[in-house]
Amino acid sequence: MSKVRGHRGGSPTIDMTPMVDLAFLLVTFFMLTTKFSEPDPVSIDTPTSQSVIKIPDTDVLTISIAKDGRVLFNMDGQYNRAELLSKMGTIYNVQFDKEEAHSFALASSMGIPMGSMKQYLDMDPDQRKLVPQPGIPVDSLHNELADWVLQARLTNRRLRIAIKGDRDSNYPVIKQVIKTLIDKKVNRFNLITNMEKAG
C-alpha cells in the first residue's frame, strides 16, 4: 500500500501584488472618469414623515418647489433629457444645437422659462451657477410646467413623478402644481419627505 506524503515547508504562499495593483488601477480609473452632478440651484428643506416607500433610482421626474415659490424641474437620463429639450423646442419654436442639448442633459434641476432657456444654456457652466433661476411658470395663463410634464411622459413612458417641496413653501404654488399634474392625467405621484425621528 502506498503512503501519502505530507507537504514539506509549511503552507503555500500567494503573491497579492498583482491584485493590489489591479485594485488601485480600478480606483484610479473610476476617480478620473466619474462626473459629479451639478448641485441643485436651490436648497429645499423637506418636511418629515413616517413613510418608508423608497423612490426608485431611475425613471423619475422630480418637481421641486422652493421656499419662495419657484418651481424647478428635473428628469434623469441624459438621452431622455436631450430628447425632451428637443420636443419642448419644437413646441415653443426654439432651436437648440448639440452643445445646448448636451448642457441641458448634464444639468441638475432647471427653473428657467423656455423664453430664456437658449441664452441660459449658451452660458459657461460657471456663469450658469451665478444666474438666479426664476422658476418654471405654473400660473393658469402661462403654464409651462404642464408642457414639461406631458413631453417628459411622452419621452419616457415608465416615468414616475415626485414632488419635492420645501416645508415653508407657498401653499397656493403646491396646489397649482398638483392641479397641473391632475390636468395632465397624472393621478399618482410621490411626495418626497425626510424620515421622522423616533422619540
Backbone torsions as a table, in degrees:
resi	resn	phi	psi	omega
1	MET	NA	136.1	-178.1
2	SER	-83.4	151.4	179.5
3	LYS	-106.8	142.4	176.4
4	VAL	-87.3	125.7	-179.1
5	ARG	-90.6	140.1	177.4
6	GLY	-74.2	156.7	179.6
7	HIS	-78.4	129.4	179.7
8	ARG	-93.2	150.9	173.2
9	GLY	95.1	14.5	175.9
10	GLY	83.9	-166.5	-176.4
11	SER	-76.9	153.0	-180.0
12	PRO	-71.1	153.8	179.9
13	THR	-107.8	147.1	177.7
14	ILE	-119.4	127.2	179.3
15	ASP	-81.5	115.0	-176.9
16	MET	-90.6	-0.9	-176.2
17	THR	-57.3	-47.4	-180.0
18	PRO	-61.6	-36.4	-179.2
19	MET	-68.8	-39.3	177.8
20	VAL	-65.7	-41.7	177.2
21	ASP	-59.6	-45.0	179.7
22	LEU	-62.6	-41.9	179.2
23	ALA	-60.9	-44.7	179.3
24	PHE	-67.0	-36.1	176.4
25	LEU	-63.4	-43.3	178.4
26	LEU	-64.1	-44.0	178.9
27	VAL	-61.1	-44.0	179.2
28	THR	-63.2	-42.9	179.5
29	PHE	-59.5	-48.1	-178.3
30	PHE	-67.0	-34.4	178.1
31	MET	-66.4	-38.8	-176.2
32	LEU	-80.2	-26.0	-175.8
33	THR	-100.0	-9.4	-178.9
34	THR	-73.7	133.0	174.3
35	LYS	-108.6	123.8	-179.9
36	PHE	-83.2	140.1	179.5
37	SER	-72.3	150.3	178.8
38	GLU	-67.9	146.7	177.6
39	PRO	-68.7	152.8	178.2
40	ASP	-64.5	144.4	-178.0
41	PRO	-69.0	-19.1	176.5
42	VAL	-132.6	148.1	174.6
43	SER	-94.6	136.5	-176.5
44	ILE	-123.4	124.3	178.1
45	ASP	-97.4	98.4	-174.6
46	THR	-75.3	151.2	176.0
47	PRO	-69.8	167.7	-179.2
48	THR	-99.6	155.9	175.5
49	SER	-154.8	175.3	178.2
50	GLN	-103.6	13.0	-177.8
51	SER	-67.9	144.2	178.8
52	VAL	-120.0	12.0	178.8
53	ILE	-77.9	125.6	-177.5
54	LYS	-92.9	134.6	176.6
55	ILE	-78.1	137.9	-179.0
56	PRO	-63.8	161.1	-178.3
57	ASP	-80.8	-23.4	-177.6
58	THR	-127.2	166.7	178.3
59	ASP	58.1	48.1	-179.1
60	VAL	-124.5	133.7	171.7
61	LEU	-109.4	123.5	-177.9
62	THR	-112.8	125.6	173.9
63	ILE	-105.5	114.6	-178.2
64	SER	-100.8	139.3	178.5
65	ILE	-122.8	114.2	-177.1
66	ALA	-77.0	168.5	-179.4
67	LYS	-58.4	-35.6	-177.7
68	ASP	-86.9	6.6	175.3
69	GLY	93.9	0.0	177.6
70	ARG	-71.1	140.8	-179.5
71	VAL	-109.1	130.1	179.2
72	LEU	-122.3	156.4	-172.3
73	PHE	-128.4	137.9	177.3
74	ASN	-147.1	140.6	176.8
75	MET	-140.0	139.6	-179.6
76	ASP	-83.0	165.0	178.3
77	GLY	90.2	107.5	-176.8
78	GLN	-61.3	-43.1	-179.2
79	TYR	-63.6	-44.0	179.3
80	ASN	-62.6	-40.0	-180.0
81	ARG	-64.6	-42.6	-180.0
82	ALA	-64.3	-42.2	178.4
83	GLU	-65.3	-39.3	178.3
84	LEU	-62.0	-43.8	179.3
85	LEU	-61.6	-39.6	178.1
86	SER	-61.9	-43.0	178.9
87	LYS	-65.2	-41.8	178.8
88	MET	-66.5	-36.5	177.0
89	GLY	-62.7	-38.1	177.8
90	THR	-64.4	-42.6	-179.3
91	ILE	-65.4	-43.5	-175.6
92	TYR	-95.8	8.6	177.1
93	ASN	57.6	48.5	178.2
94	VAL	-124.4	128.0	179.2
95	GLN	-93.1	124.9	176.9
96	PHE	-111.1	134.2	177.4
97	ASP	-86.3	179.6	-175.2
98	LYS	-63.8	-38.3	-179.8
99	GLU	-65.5	-41.5	179.2
100	GLU	-66.4	-40.9	177.5
101	ALA	-64.0	-38.9	178.7
102	HIS	-65.5	-42.7	178.2
103	SER	-61.5	-41.5	179.0
104	PHE	-66.1	-39.1	-178.4
105	ALA	-64.4	-30.6	-177.3
106	LEU	-93.1	-10.0	-174.7
107	ALA	-73.5	164.6	175.5
108	SER	-91.0	-145.8	179.1
109	SER	-56.8	144.9	-174.9
110	MET	-125.7	129.1	177.6
111	GLY	-129.9	48.2	-176.8
112	ILE	-113.7	128.7	174.5
113	PRO	-63.5	151.9	-177.1
114	MET	-60.1	-29.7	178.5
115	GLY	-64.0	-24.7	-179.2
116	SER	-109.2	-1.1	-172.9
117	MET	-62.2	-43.9	-177.1
118	LYS	-62.2	-46.8	179.1
119	GLN	-62.9	-37.7	-180.0
120	TYR	-65.1	-45.0	-178.0
121	LEU	-72.0	-22.3	177.1
122	ASP	-74.4	-16.1	-178.2
123	MET	-72.0	158.8	172.1
124	ASP	-67.0	144.3	-179.1
125	PRO	-53.6	-35.7	178.7
126	ASP	-69.7	-34.2	177.0
127	GLN	-68.1	-38.1	-179.3
128	ARG	-59.0	-34.1	-179.3
129	LYS	-65.5	-26.8	-177.0
130	LEU	-87.2	-15.4	-177.3
131	VAL	-83.7	122.4	176.9
132	PRO	-69.9	136.3	179.9
133	GLN	-93.3	119.3	-176.0
134	PRO	-73.1	-14.6	-178.9
135	GLY	100.8	157.8	179.0
136	ILE	-82.9	130.5	179.7
137	PRO	-61.6	133.2	178.5
138	VAL	-129.6	8.5	-178.4
139	ASP	-72.4	164.0	-173.1
140	SER	-65.5	-26.9	-179.8
141	LEU	-80.2	-34.0	-176.4
142	HIS	-140.1	87.1	-174.6
143	ASN	-107.3	86.9	178.8
144	GLU	-71.8	-27.9	-179.7
145	LEU	-58.7	-37.0	179.3
146	ALA	-59.7	-41.1	178.6
147	ASP	-68.8	-40.5	177.8
148	TRP	-59.5	-46.3	-177.4
149	VAL	-64.4	-47.6	-178.2
150	LEU	-61.7	-47.8	-177.6
151	GLN	-68.9	-33.4	176.8
152	ALA	-64.6	-40.4	179.5
153	ARG	-69.7	-31.5	175.5
154	LEU	-73.1	-28.6	178.9
155	THR	-75.1	-41.6	-178.8
156	ASN	-131.8	104.9	-175.8
157	ARG	-69.4	-19.7	-178.2
158	ARG	-90.9	7.8	-172.2
159	LEU	-64.0	136.1	171.3
160	ARG	-110.6	144.6	-175.6
161	ILE	-109.9	136.1	179.3
162	ALA	-131.6	140.7	175.9
163	ILE	-107.8	127.7	179.2
164	LYS	-119.3	98.2	-176.6
165	GLY	-108.7	145.1	175.3
166	ASP	-69.4	146.9	-178.7
167	ARG	-62.0	-22.7	178.9
168	ASP	-105.8	20.4	-179.7
169	SER	-63.7	155.1	177.8
170	ASN	-71.3	120.2	-175.7
171	TYR	-59.2	-42.4	178.9
172	PRO	-59.0	-31.8	178.2
173	VAL	-68.8	-44.0	177.5
174	ILE	-61.4	-42.3	178.6
175	LYS	-61.3	-40.7	179.7
176	GLN	-67.9	-37.7	177.3
177	VAL	-63.3	-46.0	179.4
178	ILE	-64.4	-39.7	177.3
179	LYS	-62.4	-39.3	177.8
180	THR	-61.5	-44.1	179.1
181	LEU	-62.9	-44.4	-179.5
182	ILE	-64.3	-39.6	177.7
183	ASP	-62.0	-28.9	179.3
184	LYS	-95.1	19.0	175.5
185	LYS	65.7	29.6	173.9
186	VAL	-100.0	98.8	-176.9
187	ASN	-101.4	-7.2	177.2
188	ARG	-125.3	124.1	176.3
189	PHE	-153.2	162.4	-178.5
190	ASN	-104.2	150.2	171.3
191	LEU	-108.7	123.0	-177.7
192	ILE	-84.5	127.0	179.6
193	THR	-135.8	167.9	171.3
194	ASN	-91.5	153.3	179.3
195	MET	-72.4	131.7	179.7
196	GLU	-73.8	135.1	-178.8
197	LYS	-76.1	136.9	179.7
198	ALA	-73.5	144.9	173.3
199	GLY	125.7	NA	NA
